[in-house]
Amino acid sequence: MNLTLHVWRQAGPDDAGAFETYRAEDISDSMSFLDMLDLVNEDLTRKGKEPIAFEHDCREGICGSCGMMINGVAHGPERLITACQLHMRSFKDGDEIWIEPFRATAFPVMRDLVVDRNSFDRVIQAGGYISVRTGSAQDANATPIPKRDADRAFDAAACIGCGACVAACPNASAMLFTAAKVAHLSYLPQGQAERLERALGMASQHDAEGFGNCTNHGACQEACPKGISVDYIARLNRDVLKGTLNKAVGTPD
Amino acid sequence: MNRVLNLYRSSVGKKSLMAVTGILLVGFVFGHMAGNLKAFQSWDPAGGTLHPLDQYGEFLREFGYPILPEYGVLWVARIALLAAVLVHMFAAYRLWTQSRAARTRGYRKAESQVFSYASRTMRWGGVIIFLFVIYHILHFTTGDVHPDFEYGAVYANLVTGFQSTPVALFYIVAVGALSLHVYHGIWSAFATLGVQNARVERARRPLAAALAIVLFLGYISVPVAVLAGRWTSIGLTL
């Protein structure tokens, strides 16, 4: 199939940037979306032009590197997959495709479709860990965990930190990401000791990074390649409120 | 105190303020609706008694008297409601500016994914409801924009007010906007305050929808009945 691409090109963080139009020709429908971009890049390189910069690593939907707005939808038109898992059979001959970077103040564009998502790492650093003695691992079944809690923790832990929730959110809020990273610890016994401090710390770092706030649209849940539920946001809010009202939280001994 | 300030500074804190004031206002709106439905109580105009709606109005004005001054409770309630509205709007404004700053460049091609009409119209819908409430107070409370206003004659003011078709239609549209706002607002308040019980979680959307529908039907019943009374023998008339 032959396609027309409108791709956001931006040489660096301070460059103004603009859309460029390219032709993608002889695209097979079994190619992935990133394969298609690779092909376009080979052509650009042959012509002596700068290839389109985009992030990618595992190309199987588990690393969270790739991410772009494809026709206004984070990771493209199919649900529950990342851009690298999107196949060209989702498009048809003659389609026009708009490809843009994720847009958020907390995700500054580095180059073309590559955005700086270090803000996510700083949200994690503000509490997304548990303090345990490392070294020899304890017996796997020493701490019994109810199946339902284990499932909920695991569903939250499926977050790959790709940023699609922020990209899709009309408020550019990262509450789904933050909530998932809080929840996958708060459902487990190991996460209880620092539970409320964690929620407070990560929620306040979320605000400090310049993300917007959640208005409960649910666009994040729809865009999430891992199908993470907005119910985790309610749980985060609850822990933030509890942590704020609890005098013992955040007070030195 | 520090904790409260910290909570207010956070976006979750401002959202909880909106949720709490919103729940208060939803409570008021339902109470107001229950009062409106007194318009349908049977009444004999020749019997020399006030219409039940007028009696209710009198009750609200005198509530707490003689222990408290006349109008005392009424004004306390009015001030509390006004405070709730102002806090709700101010928090909404601050949250909106935060979100606006969080994405300064939008998408060239934007696909609205799952936003419900109600969730997309919360901000402007809220402004429209605020303007409507100002009009509503000038119309039925002070009577400034009501052509046949008579102080204390609640039922008569209501009928003469809604006998104007554009006014009645405007109220119906405004109440529709209010119901949409309440629908997304109730669901949103549940999420913001972290209501978590698994059974409640499933019931959040249907409960919000049911309350919004009850609100809409309860409120439009009065202008619809007055309009019906103009052209048919069934409906509210003087």
Boltz contact constraints between the chains, C-beta under 6 A:
constraints:
  - contact:
      token1: [A, 69]
      token2: [B, 107]
      max_distance: 6.0
  - contact:
      token1: [A, 71]
      token2: [B, 109]
      max_distance: 6.0
  - contact:
      token1: [A, 72]
      token2: [B, 107]
      max_distance: 6.0
  - contact:
      token1: [A, 72]
      token2: [B, 109]
      max_distance: 6.0
  - contact:
      token1: [A, 72]
      token2: [B, 110]
      max_distance: 6.0
  - contact:
      token1: [A, 72]
      token2: [B, 111]
      max_distance: 6.0
  - contact:
      token1: [A, 73]
      token2: [B, 111]
      max_distance: 6.0
  - contact:
      token1: [A, 98]
      token2: [B, 108]
      max_distance: 6.0
  - contact:
      token1: [A, 98]
      token2: [B, 109]
      max_distance: 6.0
  - contact:
      token1: [A, 100]
      token2: [B, 107]
      max_distance: 6.0
  - contact:
      token1: [A, 103]
      token2: [B, 103]
      max_distance: 6.0
  - contact:
      token1: [A, 103]
      token2: [B, 105]
      max_distance: 6.0
  - contact:
      token1: [A, 104]
      token2: [B, 103]
      max_distance: 6.0
  - contact:
      token1: [A, 105]
      token2: [B, 102]
      max_distance: 6.0
  - contact:
      token1: [A, 171]
      token2: [B, 99]
      max_distance: 6.0
  - contact:
      token1: [A, 172]
      token2: [B, 102]
      max_distance: 6.0
  - contact:
      token1: [A, 172]
      token2: [B, 103]
      max_distance: 6.0
  - contact:
      token1: [A, 203]
      token2: [B, 12]
      max_distance: 6.0
  - contact:
      token1: [A, 204]
      token2: [B, 10]
      max_distance: 6.0
  - contact:
      token1: [A, 207]
      token2: [B, 10]
      max_distance: 6.0
  - contact:
      token1: [A, 207]
      token2: [B, 11]
      max_distance: 6.0
  - contact:
      token1: [A, 210]
      token2: [B, 102]
      max_distance: 6.0
  - contact:
      token1: [A, 211]
      token2: [B, 102]
      max_distance: 6.0
  - contact:
      token1: [A, 212]
      token2: [B, 98]
      max_distance: 6.0
  - contact:
      token1: [A, 212]
      token2: [B, 99]
      max_distance: 6.0
  - contact:
      token1: [A, 212]
      token2: [B, 102]
      max_distance: 6.0
  - contact:
      token1: [A, 213]
      token2: [B, 11]
      max_distance: 6.0
  - contact:
      token1: [A, 213]
      token2: [B, 95]
      max_distance: 6.0
  - contact:
      token1: [A, 213]
      token2: [B, 98]
      max_distance: 6.0
  - contact:
      token1: [A, 213]
      token2: [B, 99]
      max_distance: 6.0
  - contact:
      token1: [A, 216]
      token2: [B, 188]
      max_distance: 6.0
  - contact:
      token1: [A, 216]
      token2: [B, 191]
      max_distance: 6.0
  - contact:
      token1: [A, 217]
      token2: [B, 115]
      max_distance: 6.0
  - contact:
      token1: [A, 217]
      token2: [B, 119]
      max_distance: 6.0
  - contact:
      token1: [A, 218]
      token2: [B, 114]
      max_distance: 6.0
  - contact:
      token1: [A, 219]
      token2: [B, 113]
      max_distance: 6.0
  - contact:
      token1: [A, 219]
      token2: [B, 114]
      max_distance: 6.0
  - contact:
      token1: [A, 222]
      token2: [B, 113]
      max_distance: 6.0
  - contact:
      token1: [A, 222]
      token2: [B, 114]
      max_distance: 6.0
  - contact:
      token1: [A, 231]
      token2: [B, 201]
      max_distance: 6.0
  - contact:
      token1: [A, 234]
      token2: [B, 191]
      max_distance: 6.0
  - contact:
      token1: [A, 234]
      token2: [B, 194]
      max_distance: 6.0
  - contact:
      token1: [A, 237]
      token2: [B, 12]
      max_distance: 6.0
  - contact:
      token1: [A, 237]
      token2: [B, 192]
      max_distance: 6.0
  - contact:
      token1: [A, 237]
      token2: [B, 194]
      max_distance: 6.0
  - contact:
      token1: [A, 238]
      token2: [B, 194]
      max_distance: 6.0
  - contact:
      token1: [A, 238]
      token2: [B, 196]
      max_distance: 6.0
  - contact:
      token1: [A, 240]
      token2: [B, 12]
      max_distance: 6.0
  - contact:
      token1: [A, 244]
      token2: [B, 3]
      max_distance: 6.0
  - contact:
      token1: [A, 244]
      token2: [B, 7]
      max_distance: 6.0
